[in-house]
Amino acid sequence: MQRKFILVIDGESGPDLVLDDQATSQSTALCAALSSNPTIVEVSPDLQIGIGWSWDGSNFTAPQE
């Protein structure tokens, strides 16, 4: 099944993304993430963070163990 998402930037429609949510577990996870009203942050390619880190609007913080 294909799912289509429209990126909304500052209240206006932007580019769209069309994904097949059954092709791979990664595309299924991406569809779930896009459905959750995400915040998208551009970062340096060298930044090493993982799933579960917190974003405070300025910085990422590792999860507390």
Phi, psi and omega in degrees: 000135176268144176233140182243134179237139174251126176282129179252121185239118182051042176081002180240148180293142179235211182294157177253159176232130176243123183232148172266106187282001178246003183290313181214164176295330179292318179290327175296317178295321179295319177299318179297318179295316180294333179283351186260020179058060187285160166259130182250125184239124175281132181228166176296141177300340181277346182291126181252102175230163181236177177295138177100356176289151180264147177241123182259010182101345179226324187222154171266143178232133179296148177298146177277131183271000000 
